[in-house]
Amino acid sequence: MVAITLLYAFLLLERGLVLVSSADPVGIALGLAILFFPFAAIAAIFYEIRFGMSLSRLARLLEQSQIAAPAYELRPSGKAEKASGEAAFRELEQRIQQDEQNFLLWFLLADSYDKLGDRKRARSAARKAISLAKKAKAL
């Protein structure tokens, strides 16, 4: 996907430069508008890769720590069964209330949200885990 997006960004950049170099004012305006998209795509790729690498480092830190990850009963899709996911979620919520600055617990909470299918909250908890880990100079 990264390669395809970069190819797309390159082709857009090329087309934008051709339009900007034209003498037509409408072509120049369209070219300038098109030039925005390759930079936006490259920035999005950069931030997503950086986000994934930070989560990978957090996963390694979790493996090295003595923090036990909750056990889930998983469906064939990889999602948690509702009862086991909610039980794990409640347990993590209590653990986080006791230690709100523990970035590994926030990472586990993000995993719990993901296993329950709530991607928006999973990403939010993951961003919080990364932020706390950076403050603790663990990343």
N, C-alpha and C positions, 0 to 999 in steps of 0.2 A: 504494500500500500504506500509506503514511503517513496519507493522508486516511481510509482505511477504518479503520485502527487507532485514529486519533483519534476517529472517529465512534463506534466500539465502546467506547472508553474513556469518552466522554461519556455514552453510554447506560448503561453500567455505573455510572458515578458517580451519574447521576440515579436509577437503580433502588436503589442503595445508600442514598442519602439518604432515599428514600421508606421503605425498610425500617427505617432507624434512627429515623425519626420516628414509627414505629408504637408502640403500647403493648405489643405482644407481646414478651416477652424473647427468644424464638427469632428473631423478625423482626429485632430489634435486633442480635443476635449475627450473623445472616446478613448484615445490612446492613453491619456493621463488616468482616466478612470480604470482602464484595464491594467495599468501598471501597479495599481494598488493590490490586486488579487494575488499575484505571485509572492509578494512580500508577506501578505497576511497568511498565505498557505505555509510558507517556510517558517514563519513565527509560530504558527499553530503546531507544526510538526516538532519544532524545537522544544516547545513547552510540554508537549505530550511525552516526548522521549525523556526529557528531564524528570517529569513526574513519575514515569515508569521506572526509571533508574533509581530514584529516591525510594520508591516503594520496594524495589528489589533489595536495596541496602537495609531497609527496615526489616524485611523478611529474614535476612541473614542475621541481623541483630537479635531478632526474636528467637531464632534457632539457637543462638549462643547464650541467650538469657535463661533464667530458671522460671520464667513465667509460663504457666501451662495454658495452652490454647483450649478453648471449649471443644467438647466433642459434639459433632452434629450427626444426625441421621440424614444421609443425603439421598435424594432422588436420583434416578439415572441421568437427569439433566445437569446434576451438580448443584442444584439448589437444595437448601435445607428443608427438611420436613418442617411444617409450620410449628408444631409443638416444640421440637428440639431447638429450632432456631430462636423462638421467642424465649425459651428458658435460658439459652446461652446469652441472648441479648440482655435479659434482666440481670443475669449474673455480672456481665461486663459493665452494665450501667452502675451497679452497686460498687464494683471495684474502682471504677473511674471516680465516683463521688468521694471515695476515700483517698484517692491519689490522682487529682485532676491534671497534674503535670507529667504523668507517665505516658510518654509517647507510644510505648509498645502496647499499652492498653487501648489507646486511641486507634492504633493500627488494627488490633483485634476487633474493635468495634466496627471499623470500616469493613473488615472481612465479614463480620456478622451481617451488616446491612447488605453487603453484596450477596451473601448466601440467601438472604431473605428476598432478594430481587429489587431492593431499593437503591438504584445506582446513584441517584442524586445525593442522598444522605451518605452513601458509601464514599463518594468522592469528597464530600465536605469533611467527613471524619478523617479521611486519608490526608487531606490538606492540613488539617489541624495536627495530625500526627507528625507530618513533615515539619511543620512550623515549630512544634515543641522540640523535635529532635534537633533542629538547627539551633534553637535557643540553648539546648543542653550540650551543644557542640558534639553531637553524636553523628551528624552527617557533615 
